[in-house]
Amino acid sequence: MATGRTMIRAARSAVAATLATAALASMTPPAAAHPHVWVNVETTVIYDAGKVAGFKHRWTFDDMYTAMAVQGLDKNGDNVYSREELAELAQVNIDGLKDFDFFTYARIKETAVKLAPPKDYWLEHKDGVLSLNFTLPIAEPVPAETEGFEFAVYDQTFFIAFDLAKENPVRLSEGAPAGCSATVGNADKDLADLQRLNDAFGGQMTAGNANEGAGLGYAATVHLSCAKT
C-alpha cells in the first residue's frame, strides 16, 4: 500500500487530481491534520438471497472540489455535465480509490470482510455538486443473520472528510429479510470499534503517514443486524 507523500498524491488522484497543494498534507503535523475535500455519504446495503451482498455508495463532493474537478469537461458547451462527459473522471476516481480499499472497511467481529472490485460506477453533476455512484460487492456474501457485522467509510489520514448524510444515510435494499436494520453508532463507541476494525485489517488503515489515524475520530460505524428466524 502506498505511504507518505505517495499516498497523499494517490488520494488526490482518487478525488480528481485537482488540488495542487495535496502533497503538502503528508508533511503536516498530526495536530494540524485537516481535510481538503468533503464528501457526504449515502450507502444502500445490498441484500440478495438472504445475504449481505455489497454496498451501493453515493458520495457527494463539496462545491469547491466540484468546481475544480469539472473544469474543461463540458465538451459541447451546453452548461450541462452529462454522464458521458464525466465518464473519464469517474474512471480516474475509481482507479485512484483502489489503493485505499475504496475507503470502505467491513468486518465480522474481529475479522475483516473482503470486498470485490467495484461495478456500475458513474458520476452525476446536479445542483452544482458532483456525486460518485458505485457498487462494492462483497467477495463472499455474508448471511444476513451473522452477528457482529459492521462497516465504516472514512479516510484514516483525514485528507478527505467523509460525513454520513443528515437524512437516511444508510438504507437497506429490496430483498432485505424482515427484521433487519442498520444502526449508526455513537461517537465514543465508534472510536473503539474503528480501532478494532483497524486491528482487523492488520493496522494498515493507520500506517505509514504522520496524519494517518486522524480520521478515526471523525468516522461513524454502521452496525447491521437481523432478527434470527
KOLSESE-590399 format. One line per 5 residues: number of its first residue (from 1); their letters; for each residue x, y, z of N, C-alpha, C. Coordinates in nm, 3 decimals. Example, Ala and Ser with C-alpha at 12.3 -4.5 7.8 and 13.67 -1.06 7.14 Angstrom:
BEGIN
1	AS	1.319:-0.569:0.780:1.230:-0.450:0.780:1.320:-0.330:0.780; 1.285:-0.225:0.708:1.367:-0.106:0.714:1.290:0.003:0.787 .
END
This chain:
BEGIN
1	MATGR	0.084:-0.119:0.000:0.000:0.000:0.000:0.088:0.124:0.000; 0.042:0.226:-0.071:0.118:0.350:-0.079:0.128:0.415:0.058; 0.241:0.485:0.083:0.259:0.551:0.211:0.309:0.691:0.189; 0.301:0.775:0.299:0.359:0.907:0.298:0.313:0.992:0.181; 0.412:1.057:0.118:0.383:1.150:0.009:0.311:1.078:-0.106 .
6	TMIRA	0.353:0.952:-0.136:0.290:0.876:-0.244:0.142:0.856:-0.216; 0.108:0.826:-0.092:-0.031:0.802:-0.057:-0.115:0.926:-0.075; -0.061:1.041:-0.033:-0.137:1.164:-0.047:-0.159:1.197:-0.194; -0.055:1.176:-0.275:-0.071:1.204:-0.418:-0.174:1.112:-0.480; -0.174:0.985:-0.437:-0.272:0.892:-0.490:-0.412:0.929:-0.444 .
11	ARSAV	-0.423:0.976:-0.319:-0.553:1.021:-0.270:-0.604:1.137:-0.355; -0.512:1.226:-0.391:-0.551:1.338:-0.476:-0.605:1.288:-0.609; -0.540:1.185:-0.665:-0.589:1.128:-0.791:-0.727:1.069:-0.772; -0.748:1.008:-0.657:-0.877:0.946:-0.632:-0.989:1.046:-0.626; -0.959:1.170:-0.598:-1.063:1.271:-0.595:-1.043:1.375:-0.704 .
16	AATLA	-0.978:1.328:-0.814:-0.971:1.400:-0.942:-0.845:1.476:-0.971; -0.742:1.468:-0.887:-0.611:1.527:-0.915:-0.619:1.676:-0.943; -0.698:1.747:-0.864:-0.714:1.890:-0.889:-0.661:1.979:-0.778; -0.617:1.925:-0.665:-0.570:2.007:-0.555:-0.418:2.017:-0.559; -0.367:2.131:-0.599:-0.224:2.147:-0.621:-0.143:2.132:-0.494 .
21	TAALA	-0.202:2.156:-0.378:-0.127:2.151:-0.252:-0.140:2.018:-0.179; -0.195:1.918:-0.244:-0.223:1.791:-0.176:-0.097:1.728:-0.120; 0.015:1.737:-0.191:0.137:1.671:-0.146:0.184:1.724:-0.012; 0.152:1.849:0.019:0.195:1.908:0.145:0.129:1.842:0.265; 0.016:1.776:0.243:-0.057:1.714:0.355:0.028:1.609:0.425 .
26	SMTPP	0.116:1.542:0.349:0.198:1.438:0.410:0.299:1.494:0.509; 0.326:1.625:0.502:0.426:1.685:0.591:0.360:1.763:0.704; 0.227:1.760:0.713:0.156:1.834:0.816:0.159:1.759:0.947; 0.193:1.822:1.059:0.193:1.753:1.188:0.055:1.699:1.219; 0.045:1.587:1.293:-0.084:1.528:1.324:-0.182:1.626:1.386 .
31	AAAHP	-0.135:1.714:1.473:-0.226:1.806:1.541:-0.291:1.903:1.443; -0.226:1.925:1.327:-0.278:2.021:1.230:-0.353:1.953:1.117; -0.373:1.820:1.126:-0.441:1.747:1.019:-0.580:1.806:0.997; -0.612:1.827:0.871:-0.744:1.880:0.839:-0.780:1.836:0.698; -0.908:1.823:0.668:-0.949:1.774:0.537:-0.933:1.878:0.427 .
36	HVWVN	-0.912:1.828:0.305:-0.904:1.913:0.187:-1.027:1.893:0.097; -1.095:1.783:0.116:-1.215:1.753:0.037:-1.321:1.700:0.134; -1.446:1.742:0.114:-1.556:1.697:0.199:-1.652:1.613:0.115; -1.695:1.501:0.172:-1.781:1.408:0.100:-1.899:1.369:0.188; -2.020:1.382:0.135:-2.141:1.336:0.202:-2.169:1.193:0.156 .
41	VETTV	-2.189:1.103:0.249:-2.201:0.961:0.216:-2.344:0.911:0.234; -2.393:0.844:0.132:-2.518:0.769:0.139:-2.488:0.627:0.092; -2.530:0.529:0.168:-2.499:0.391:0.135:-2.625:0.305:0.144; -2.645:0.224:0.041:-2.750:0.122:0.043:-2.684:-0.013:0.062; -2.722:-0.083:0.167:-2.670:-0.217:0.191:-2.749:-0.313:0.103 .
46	IYDAG	-2.677:-0.387:0.019:-2.742:-0.473:-0.079:-2.762:-0.613:-0.022; -2.885:-0.660:-0.028:-2.918:-0.796:0.016:-2.961:-0.878:-0.104; -2.918:-1.004:-0.103:-2.956:-1.095:-0.211:-2.962:-1.237:-0.157; -3.076:-1.301:-0.175:-3.094:-1.439:-0.131:-3.061:-1.458:0.016; -3.103:-1.361:0.100:-3.084:-1.374:0.243:-2.943:-1.343:0.291 .
51	KVAGF	-2.862:-1.281:0.204:-2.725:-1.248:0.243:-2.695:-1.102:0.212; -2.599:-1.046:0.289:-2.549:-0.913:0.257:-2.450:-0.930:0.142; -2.481:-0.868:0.027:-2.403:-0.892:-0.094:-2.310:-0.777:-0.131; -2.328:-0.659:-0.068:-2.241:-0.548:-0.103:-2.295:-0.415:-0.055; -2.229:-0.309:-0.100:-2.264:-0.173:-0.062:-2.276:-0.088:-0.189 .
56	KHRWT	-2.386:-0.016:-0.199:-2.404:0.077:-0.310:-2.385:0.218:-0.255; -2.274:0.280:-0.293:-2.238:0.411:-0.240:-2.283:0.525:-0.333; -2.317:0.636:-0.270:-2.333:0.763:-0.340:-2.257:0.866:-0.258; -2.147:0.914:-0.313:-2.063:1.010:-0.244:-2.078:1.145:-0.313; -2.125:1.244:-0.239:-2.144:1.379:-0.294:-2.034:1.471:-0.245 .
61	FDDMY	-1.957:1.526:-0.340:-1.842:1.610:-0.308:-1.883:1.755:-0.281; -1.796:1.827:-0.214:-1.824:1.967:-0.184:-1.816:2.052:-0.311; -1.873:2.172:-0.305:-1.884:2.255:-0.425:-1.748:2.306:-0.474; -1.653:2.330:-0.383:-1.522:2.378:-0.425:-1.448:2.271:-0.504; -1.449:2.150:-0.453:-1.386:2.040:-0.526:-1.455:2.022:-0.661 .
66	TAMAV	-1.588:2.025:-0.660:-1.663:2.008:-0.784:-1.623:2.109:-0.889; -1.614:2.236:-0.848:-1.581:2.342:-0.943:-1.446:2.318:-1.010; -1.348:2.267:-0.933:-1.217:2.239:-0.990:-1.219:2.112:-1.076; -1.291:2.013:-1.029:-1.290:1.883:-1.097:-1.354:1.888:-1.235; -1.456:1.973:-1.254:-1.531:1.971:-1.382:-1.476:2.071:-1.483 .
71	QGLDK	-1.371:2.143:-1.449:-1.316:2.240:-1.543:-1.277:2.171:-1.674; -1.329:2.225:-1.785:-1.296:2.174:-1.917:-1.370:2.049:-1.958; -1.464:2.002:-1.878:-1.534:1.877:-1.911:-1.664:1.897:-1.986; -1.711:2.020:-1.995:-1.835:2.047:-2.071:-1.798:2.060:-2.219; -1.781:1.946:-2.284:-1.727:1.943:-2.419:-1.814:2.015:-2.522 .
76	NGDNV	-1.946:2.007:-2.506:-2.035:2.068:-2.606:-2.081:2.208:-2.567; -2.034:2.258:-2.451:-2.064:2.395:-2.412:-2.209:2.424:-2.381; -2.283:2.321:-2.337:-2.425:2.344:-2.308:-2.450:2.370:-2.160; -2.343:2.386:-2.081:-2.353:2.413:-1.937:-2.417:2.298:-1.860; -2.414:2.181:-1.921:-2.462:2.060:-1.856:-2.351:1.955:-1.863 .
81	YSREE	-2.321:1.892:-1.750:-2.219:1.788:-1.747:-2.288:1.652:-1.752; -2.288:1.591:-1.867:-2.358:1.464:-1.886:-2.276:1.349:-1.829; -2.339:1.234:-1.814:-2.269:1.117:-1.765:-2.154:1.080:-1.859; -2.177:1.098:-1.988:-2.073:1.067:-2.086:-1.953:1.161:-2.071; -1.979:1.289:-2.048:-1.870:1.386:-2.032:-1.793:1.362:-1.903 .
86	LAELA	-1.858:1.301:-1.806:-1.793:1.276:-1.676:-1.736:1.135:-1.665; -1.749:1.055:-1.771:-1.709:0.915:-1.764:-1.559:0.899:-1.736; -1.476:0.979:-1.800:-1.332:0.967:-1.779:-1.294:1.004:-1.637; -1.356:1.109:-1.584:-1.330:1.149:-1.445:-1.375:1.040:-1.349; -1.488:0.975:-1.377:-1.534:0.865:-1.293:-1.432:0.752:-1.291 .
91	QVNID	-1.373:0.724:-1.407:-1.272:0.619:-1.414:-1.148:0.657:-1.334; -1.108:0.785:-1.342:-0.993:0.833:-1.264:-1.018:0.812:-1.115; -1.139:0.846:-1.071:-1.173:0.829:-0.930:-1.162:0.683:-0.888; -1.225:0.595:-0.967:-1.228:0.454:-0.932:-1.088:0.394:-0.934; -1.009:0.429:-1.034:-0.872:0.377:-1.040:-0.790:0.423:-0.919 .
96	GLKDF	-0.805:0.549:-0.879:-0.731:0.600:-0.765:-0.776:0.541:-0.634; -0.903:0.513:-0.621:-0.957:0.460:-0.496:-0.915:0.317:-0.467; -0.871:0.246:-0.569:-0.831:0.106:-0.549:-0.723:0.093:-0.443; -0.630:0.188:-0.441:-0.518:0.180:-0.348:-0.560:0.202:-0.203; -0.684:0.245:-0.183:-0.731:0.277:-0.047:-0.853:0.196:-0.008 .
101	DFFTY	-0.870:0.081:-0.076:-0.982:-0.007:-0.044:-1.115:0.066:-0.051; -1.118:0.170:-0.136:-1.239:0.249:-0.158:-1.290:0.311:-0.027; -1.196:0.329:0.068:-1.227:0.390:0.198:-1.344:0.321:0.267; -1.367:0.196:0.232:-1.480:0.120:0.288:-1.423:-0.001:0.362; -1.449:-0.007:0.492:-1.395:-0.113:0.575:-1.509:-0.187:0.644 .
106	ARIKE	-1.513:-0.318:0.624:-1.619:-0.400:0.683:-1.554:-0.514:0.761; -1.624:-0.560:0.862:-1.571:-0.671:0.940:-1.686:-0.747:1.005; -1.656:-0.869:1.044:-1.745:-0.950:1.127:-1.669:-0.975:1.256; -1.713:-0.908:1.361:-1.641:-0.910:1.488:-1.496:-0.865:1.464; -1.398:-0.953:1.476:-1.259:-0.912:1.461:-1.201:-0.951:1.326 .
111	TAVKL	-1.283:-0.999:1.235:-1.234:-1.048:1.106:-1.275:-0.955:0.993; -1.177:-0.911:0.913:-1.205:-0.822:0.800:-1.285:-0.896:0.693; -1.376:-0.824:0.631:-1.457:-0.877:0.522:-1.398:-0.828:0.390; -1.366:-0.920:0.301:-1.304:-0.883:0.174:-1.408:-0.835:0.074; -1.376:-0.725:0.007:-1.466:-0.670:-0.094:-1.413:-0.702:-0.234 .
116	APPKD	-1.505:-0.715:-0.328:-1.470:-0.741:-0.467:-1.454:-0.609:-0.541; -1.398:-0.611:-0.663:-1.382:-0.487:-0.740:-1.516:-0.418:-0.764; -1.515:-0.286:-0.774:-1.639:-0.209:-0.791:-1.702:-0.231:-0.928; -1.830:-0.200:-0.935:-1.901:-0.207:-1.062:-2.007:-0.097:-1.066; -2.064:-0.078:-1.184:-2.173:0.019:-1.201:-2.135:0.157:-1.147 .
121	YWLEH	-2.018:0.208:-1.187:-1.976:0.338:-1.136:-1.998:0.447:-1.239; -2.039:0.563:-1.188:-2.066:0.679:-1.273:-2.076:0.805:-1.189; -2.055:0.918:-1.252:-2.064:1.047:-1.186:-2.187:1.123:-1.232; -2.246:1.198:-1.139:-2.360:1.284:-1.170:-2.329:1.425:-1.122; -2.359:1.523:-1.205:-2.346:1.663:-1.166:-2.486:1.721:-1.153 .
126	KDGVL	-2.522:1.758:-1.030:-2.658:1.807:-1.004:-2.653:1.911:-0.894; -2.725:2.020:-0.912:-2.732:2.127:-0.811:-2.593:2.179:-0.774; -2.504:2.180:-0.872:-2.372:2.239:-0.852:-2.269:2.151:-0.785; -2.301:2.023:-0.761:-2.204:1.934:-0.697:-2.199:1.800:-0.771; -2.086:1.734:-0.756:-2.065:1.603:-0.816:-2.098:1.492:-0.716 .
131	SLNFT	-2.156:1.385:-0.768:-2.180:1.266:-0.686:-2.125:1.145:-0.759; -2.041:1.069:-0.689:-1.986:0.945:-0.742:-2.073:0.830:-0.694; -2.127:0.755:-0.788:-2.210:0.639:-0.758:-2.135:0.512:-0.797; -2.127:0.417:-0.707:-2.064:0.290:-0.741:-2.107:0.182:-0.643; -2.093:0.058:-0.688:-2.131:-0.058:-0.607:-2.007:-0.138:-0.573 .
136	LPIAE	-1.993:-0.172:-0.445:-1.884:-0.258:-0.398:-1.942:-0.392:-0.353; -1.927:-0.496:-0.435:-1.977:-0.627:-0.393:-1.889:-0.684:-0.281; -1.947:-0.769:-0.200:-1.870:-0.845:-0.101:-1.823:-0.973:-0.169; -1.694:-1.003:-0.156:-1.638:-1.118:-0.226:-1.713:-1.246:-0.195; -1.744:-1.267:-0.069:-1.823:-1.383:-0.027:-1.940:-1.330:0.056 .
141	PVPAE	-2.059:-1.317:-0.007:-2.175:-1.262:0.064:-2.195:-1.325:0.202; -2.238:-1.239:0.295:-2.249:-1.278:0.436:-2.395:-1.302:0.473; -2.427:-1.417:0.534:-2.566:-1.440:0.578:-2.616:-1.323:0.662; -2.739:-1.280:0.635:-2.794:-1.160:0.698:-2.798:-1.171:0.850; -2.811:-1.292:0.903:-2.824:-1.310:1.047:-2.689:-1.312:1.120 .
146	TEGFE	-2.580:-1.298:1.046:-2.447:-1.302:1.108:-2.433:-1.191:1.211; -2.388:-1.225:1.330:-2.371:-1.127:1.436:-2.236:-1.055:1.424; -2.235:-0.929:1.465:-2.111:-0.853:1.469:-2.066:-0.798:1.336; -2.160:-0.785:1.241:-2.124:-0.732:1.108:-2.138:-0.580:1.109; -2.033:-0.510:1.072:-2.035:-0.365:1.071:-1.940:-0.311:0.965 .
151	FAVYD	-1.963:-0.185:0.928:-1.873:-0.124:0.829:-1.862:0.025:0.856; -1.759:0.086:0.798:-1.736:0.229:0.812:-1.674:0.280:0.682; -1.701:0.408:0.653:-1.643:0.474:0.535:-1.567:0.596:0.586; -1.435:0.598:0.567:-1.357:0.713:0.611:-1.215:0.705:0.557; -1.147:0.817:0.560:-1.007:0.829:0.523:-0.927:0.845:0.651 .
156	QTFFI	-0.840:0.748:0.678:-0.765:0.750:0.803:-0.674:0.870:0.816; -0.631:0.931:0.704:-0.543:1.047:0.712:-0.620:1.177:0.734; -0.751:1.172:0.719:-0.838:1.289:0.729:-0.811:1.390:0.618; -0.745:1.343:0.510:-0.728:1.427:0.391:-0.866:1.452:0.329; -0.948:1.346:0.328:-1.086:1.355:0.282:-1.176:1.335:0.403 .
161	AFDLA	-1.269:1.424:0.424:-1.364:1.411:0.536:-1.493:1.348:0.484; -1.520:1.227:0.528:-1.643:1.158:0.492:-1.745:1.177:0.604; -1.859:1.235:0.570:-1.967:1.254:0.667:-2.092:1.183:0.617; -2.158:1.111:0.706:-2.285:1.050:0.668:-2.388:1.159:0.640; -2.469:1.138:0.537:-2.575:1.233:0.504:-2.666:1.252:0.625 .
166	KENPV	-2.721:1.371:0.638:-2.805:1.402:0.753:-2.936:1.322:0.752; -2.988:1.294:0.634:-3.115:1.222:0.623:-3.094:1.088:0.553; -3.138:0.981:0.616:-3.132:0.846:0.559:-2.995:0.813:0.501; -2.890:0.822:0.580:-2.756:0.794:0.527:-2.734:0.648:0.489; -2.805:0.558:0.557:-2.789:0.415:0.530:-2.926:0.354:0.509 .
171	RLSEG	-2.939:0.286:0.396:-3.066:0.221:0.362:-3.041:0.072:0.339; -3.147:-0.005:0.351:-3.142:-0.147:0.317:-3.212:-0.167:0.184; -3.154:-0.246:0.098:-3.211:-0.266:-0.035:-3.335:-0.353:-0.030; -3.407:-0.356:-0.141:-3.514:-0.453:-0.155:-3.453:-0.592:-0.142; -3.527:-0.680:-0.081:-3.475:-0.814:-0.060:-3.415:-0.835:0.077 .
176	APAGC	-3.406:-0.727:0.157:-3.357:-0.743:0.294:-3.459:-0.824:0.373; -3.415:-0.926:0.445:-3.509:-1.006:0.525:-3.581:-0.921:0.629; -3.700:-0.961:0.664:-3.776:-0.892:0.767:-3.696:-0.894:0.898; -3.700:-0.782:0.969:-3.630:-0.775:1.097:-3.487:-0.729:1.087; -3.440:-0.695:0.966:-3.303:-0.645:0.951:-3.300:-0.494:0.971 .
181	SATVG	-3.188:-0.444:1.019:-3.175:-0.300:1.043:-3.029:-0.258:1.035; -3.010:-0.128:1.016:-2.877:-0.068:1.017:-2.878:0.044:1.120; -2.782:0.042:1.211:-2.775:0.139:1.319:-2.641:0.212:1.316; -2.646:0.344:1.317:-2.524:0.424:1.322:-2.482:0.439:1.467; -2.359:0.401:1.500:-2.312:0.403:1.637:-2.286:0.542:1.689 .
186	NADKD	-2.270:0.553:1.820:-2.236:0.681:1.881:-2.086:0.703:1.874; -2.043:0.828:1.885:-1.904:0.866:1.858:-1.805:0.794:1.949; -1.832:0.788:2.079:-1.736:0.727:2.171:-1.717:0.578:2.141; -1.828:0.509:2.123:-1.819:0.366:2.094:-1.758:0.344:1.957; -1.790:0.434:1.862:-1.736:0.419:1.727:-1.585:0.420:1.726 .
191	LADLQ	-1.523:0.508:1.805:-1.378:0.516:1.803:-1.317:0.384:1.846; -1.374:0.323:1.949:-1.324:0.193:1.992:-1.349:0.088:1.885; -1.467:0.093:1.823:-1.498:-0.002:1.716:-1.403:0.014:1.598; -1.376:0.139:1.563:-1.289:0.165:1.449:-1.145:0.123:1.477; -1.103:0.138:1.600:-0.968:0.093:1.635:-0.959:-0.059:1.624 .
196	RLNDA	-1.066:-0.128:1.664:-1.068:-0.273:1.647:-1.075:-0.309:1.499; -1.150:-0.230:1.422:-1.159:-0.252:1.278:-1.021:-0.236:1.215; -0.947:-0.136:1.257:-0.811:-0.116:1.209:-0.725:-0.237:1.241; -0.739:-0.290:1.361:-0.663:-0.408:1.400:-0.699:-0.527:1.311; -0.829:-0.536:1.275:-0.873:-0.646:1.190:-0.808:-0.640:1.053 .
201	FGGQM	-0.773:-0.520:1.008:-0.706:-0.503:0.880:-0.554:-0.500:0.896; -0.504:-0.551:1.008:-0.361:-0.560:1.029:-0.293:-0.426:1.050; -0.370:-0.325:1.092:-0.314:-0.193:1.117:-0.289:-0.112:0.993; -0.324:-0.164:0.875:-0.292:-0.095:0.750:-0.369:0.035:0.734; -0.478:0.052:0.809:-0.557:0.173:0.797:-0.490:0.294:0.862 .
206	TAGNA	-0.393:0.269:0.950:-0.327:0.380:1.019:-0.176:0.364:1.016; -0.121:0.326:0.900:0.022:0.302:0.891:0.084:0.384:0.779; 0.201:0.442:0.807:0.281:0.498:0.700:0.271:0.647:0.679; 0.199:0.722:0.761:0.189:0.866:0.740:0.166:0.933:0.873; 0.225:1.050:0.894:0.213:1.118:1.023:0.070:1.148:1.060 .
211	NEGAG	-0.016:1.172:0.959:-0.155:1.206:0.987:-0.248:1.086:0.990; -0.196:0.969:0.954:-0.285:0.855:0.947:-0.336:0.819:1.086; -0.462:0.791:1.094:-0.529:0.767:1.220:-0.611:0.887:1.263; -0.583:1.005:1.205:-0.657:1.125:1.242:-0.804:1.111:1.208; -0.835:1.037:1.101:-0.974:1.023:1.059:-1.057:0.932:1.146 .
216	LGYAA	-0.990:0.852:1.231:-1.064:0.758:1.315:-1.167:0.828:1.403; -1.128:0.943:1.456:-1.216:1.013:1.550:-1.334:1.081:1.485; -1.340:1.082:1.350:-1.447:1.153:1.281:-1.537:1.058:1.202; -1.512:0.929:1.213:-1.588:0.832:1.136:-1.701:0.772:1.220; -1.801:0.720:1.150:-1.913:0.655:1.217:-1.922:0.510:1.169 .
221	TVHLS	-1.939:0.419:1.263:-1.954:0.278:1.231:-2.102:0.245:1.215; -2.134:0.170:1.111:-2.271:0.126:1.087:-2.280:-0.022:1.125; -2.372:-0.053:1.214:-2.389:-0.189:1.263:-2.511:-0.252:1.196; -2.493:-0.366:1.134:-2.601:-0.439:1.067:-2.646:-0.555:1.152; -2.775:-0.574:1.160:-2.827:-0.685:1.237:-2.960:-0.732:1.178 .
226	CAKT	-2.991:-0.858:1.204:-3.119:-0.915:1.160:-3.171:-1.007:1.270; -3.300:-1.003:1.291:-3.360:-1.093:1.389:-3.350:-1.236:1.337; -3.308:-1.326:1.422:-3.296:-1.466:1.382:-3.434:-1.527:1.366; -3.446:-1.609:1.261:-3.575:-1.673:1.233:-3.577:-1.815:1.288 .
END
